[in-house]
Amino acid sequence: MKKLLLASFVGLGLVVGVNASESRDTTFNIYGVGAKSDKKQNSSAGAGIMFDSEDVKVKIEATSDFIKSGMVLKFNPFDKDWYFKVGANYINQKIYSPVDTSTRVNQYSGALSSGYMLQDSLYIEVGGSYTQLSGTVFGDYEIKDESTSIVYLEVAKRWETSVGTLDTTANAGQVFYEFRDDEVSYGLGLDYYPMDNTKLGLMYQEEEFSSVAGASVHYSFLFADYVSNLDTETYQATMGVKLAFTSLVDVSTWSAPTNIKSHLSELHRFEGITFSGNMAIQSTAGVQKTQVAIDRDAPVNYAPTWTADSYDTGITVDDADDDVTVIKDLGAVSSDVDGDVITYSIVSIAVPHSGEQTKWDDSIYIDNGVLKLHNLKTNNPDEDGTVTVTVKAEATGGSNNTDISFTFEDVQ
C-alpha cells in the first residue's frame, strides 16, 4: 500500500510545467469535525473554524475529546523570493487508560521555517518544530512529560498544463524523540486544480512508527478533508464551507471562492506539521501503569518457612570414629508455598568452646538438603556440650532461618 501511494505521487508529478498563478482568495472556513483519537474508543464529533490567507492562518477545532488551536504566520521581510514562517499550537485532549478511565493533557508546540523561490514555480524550504507534552498521573495510570523535535527540507514544484495545475512536493527530514530512537521522516504531496476553484489533494508522510495518508476535495465554497494515521488507526475528517471576503465584518463582500490555488510557499510540510502532526498527542510511551500500581499488583512470592524456629534433635555424638551422622533432614521440616526450589546454607555454628570453631566448621555440612556430621575422630574436638547450627532456607520469595542443636561428648 505504501509503495503504491508513493509510485502514484511520482507518476502524477511527471508533467511539464510553466509559471505560477495569481494570488488566491482569502477565506473564512466553517466545518464539522469527526475524529478518532484513540483506536479503542468511539469517535467524537465537533466543529472548527479557520481564517485562511496566504500570510495568516488561524484554526480552532473542538470535539468532546479535544480542543485544538493552531496558527501560521508568513513574513517576507527582505523580498518576495525569501520568506519566513512561524507556527504555534495548543492542544487539550482526553486520553484513556486500558481500563477506560480518562483525563485531559496539554501539549504545546512551536515551528519555524524559511523558504526561497528558486524559480516562479519552484520553491525550497527548511524548517523544524518542537513539541512539549505535559504529562499527568490519573489513578493507576500515567502519561509522561515528553518532547519531540522535527527538522525537514522540502521542495515544492508547480506544473501548469492544458488540463489544469499540478502542485507537487517532496520532503525529507529527521524526527528526534525523547524516549525512542530517532527516525527518518519523508513524504510526498500532490494538489491538482482542474479549475481555479477546484482542488483534489493527496498526501503521504512516512516514519517508522507513523504512516499518515490524507486526501482532500475542494470545490468553490465546499470542501472535505481526511487524514488517517495507518499505524495508530486514528483519523480526522472535516467537511464544511469556505467563504471568500475582502472584509470579514462586511457581509456584502462575502462570496464563493473563485481562486483557491495555494501559493507554493504554503505547501505542504510546515502546514502539515502545524495543523495536523502537532495537533495530535506526541507520546511514544503512551498511557502506562504507574510503578506504584505495578509494585502493588505484582504477585506476592513468599519466603520458605520452617515448621519451628528451633529443633533440639536429641542426638548425641562423640569423636570415637569418622562416620557420617545425619543430624536433620531439612526438607522434611521446611516448605515453600509457591513451590519454588529451596536451597540451604549454614549461617553459623555455635560450639561449646570458641577455640574449637574451626574443627566444627570442618565437621558439619549440608548434603542434598540434609544436615550431616563427619570426621569427628580426625578433627578431635575436646569440649563437651551443645552444638547449635543456624541454617538458612532460601527461595525466590526470600529466606528464613532456624536453629538445629545436638550434644557432643568427648571420648578420646
Secondary structure, DSSP 8 states (H G I E B T S, - for coil): -HHHHHHHHHHHH-------------EEEEEEEEEESSTTS--EEEEEEEEE-SSEEEEEEEESSEEEEEEEEEEEEEETTEEEEEEEEEEEEEEE-TTS-EEEEEEEEEEEEEEEEEETTEEEEEEEEEEEEE-EEETTEEE--EEEEEEEEEEEEEEEETTEEEEEEEEEEEEEESSS--EEEEEEEEEEEEETTEEEEEEEEEETTEEEEEEEEEETTEEEEEEEETTTTEEEEEEEEEEE-S-TT-GGG-B--S-----GGG-SHHHHHHHTGGGS---SS-SEE-HHHHHHHS------EES-SEEEEEEEEESS----EEEEEGGGGEE-TT----EEEEEEEE-SSGGGHHHHHTTEEEETTEEEE--HHHH-----EEEEEEEEEEETTEEEEEEEEEEEE---
